[in-house]
């Protein structure tokens, strides 16, 4: 699980959970089931036309379609 804050802020508002077929994101308290895919450059949670992509530098980008709508800095949690 990763805790993520908007770039430039400290408070986590986004959580990315890697649980195989039970993966999800939690955003402002709302839990959203997501399909998880991963390759050498990123891990991606996808739901509908939206996606959250976490890169090797622990920066997550929120996509609506092909458009980046927000960026977050993430830290791996225990």
Secondary structure, 3 states (H helix, E strand, C coil): CEEEEECCCCCEEEEEECCHHHCEEEECCEEEECEEEECCCEEEEEECCEEEEEECCCEEEEEECCEEEEEEEEEECC
